[in-house]
């Protein structure tokens, strides 16, 4: 069973991600962006993702550390969606196996 605090954190991060995406679209829909501004907007999803996985760097659970290592390797070779899916599957599988 998922901890209520964890569930609330996930829901709030998803809401924050959605609001920044839709808010940025509404605010900038008629604007022309320069190359630097476009690069910042393209990096934003990665920033949100790292805020989700960063706490696992200080975890004392072997399953979380192993899943983090698997996710980091996947991130060097794959795009965002496959990396996220691999990370989720690795974390769930290793937590099941290692506790």
C-alpha positions, 0 to 999 in steps of 0.5 A: 500500500502506498504511503498517503504522503507519497501519494500526495507528493506525486499528485502535487508534483503532477499538478505542478507539472501540468500547471506549468505546462498549460500556464506556459502555453497560455502565457506564451502562445502568441510570443516568439521565443529566442533560442535560449528561452526555447532551450530552457523550456525544453529542459523543464521536464527533466528538471521535474523528473530529477526532483522526483528521483533525487531523494533516492540518492540518499536512500539507505534501501538497496532496492532504491539505489539499484533502481536509481543506477538502472535508471541512470544507465537508461537515461544515458542511452534512451529518451525520456519516456523509456527511461521513466518506464524502465525506472518505474519497473526497476524500482517496483521489481527490485522493491518486491525482490529485495524489500 
